[in-house]
Amino acid sequence: MQRIPEPELMDEPAQARAYAEADFSEPNQLFADAVIEALAGRHRGTMIDLGCGPGDICLRLARALPEWRITALDAGPNMLALAREALTRAGLSGRIELVQARLPDGRPEGRFDAVVSNSLLHHLPDPMTLWLSVAELAAPGAYVQVMDLQRPASVERARRIVDEHAADAPDILREDFYNSLLAAWTPAAVREQLSAAGLAGLRLSCPSERHWMASGFIERP
């Protein structure tokens, strides 16, 4: 099935609220657990989350990695407003800095000890925008982890996945999920993107039938 791009921003107020209220605990915890396991020997550092959305993964990571400082970046003001609410409720506003920016412009200066991103790549018109940003933001020896949906073989399979995993979700969320599946990249395409960005050393895996994950430590020069 050919990729069908979707709008770069999913930030209409109703979309943002539906996304923030949806139950993504399974994939979000899967993502967070992989980061936590990889950083088990590193007790402190700086991390940036690209495309943080309403902040759920940042919160999970901040609770599990109390000595890490986290920068959470997203282009959507409504998503960041929801993230700010969540951080305030959790009492973690002082440890997570929210930054509104659209890659590649406006990203923070400097490099980070960990660069993570979940479900951003399929939104971007040019996938290299993410991969080159990751390469530039990662310090030597940094841990990188990027996870996203993988595109099904057909639109019929995409609809079945939505029915299987979002049967009780609001219509707006079901439609966004379907469009995201159609806009997602295949693992084979991701492998080519990693090579083009100089990130071929990252390990590419499929932690679930719906997701691929690229992860690993950037080699020191």
Secondary structure, 3 states (H helix, E strand, C coil): CCCCCCCCCCCCHHHHHHHHHCCCHHHHHHHHHHHHHHCCCCCCEEEEEECCCCCHHHHHHHHHCCCEEEEEEECCHHHHHHHHHHHHHHCCCCCEEEEECCCCCCCCCCCEEEEEEECCHHHCCCCHHHHHHHHHHEEEEEEEEEEEEECCCCHHHHHHHHHHHCCCCCHHHHHHHHHHHHHCECHHHHHHHHHHCCCCCCEEEEEECCEEEEEEECCCC
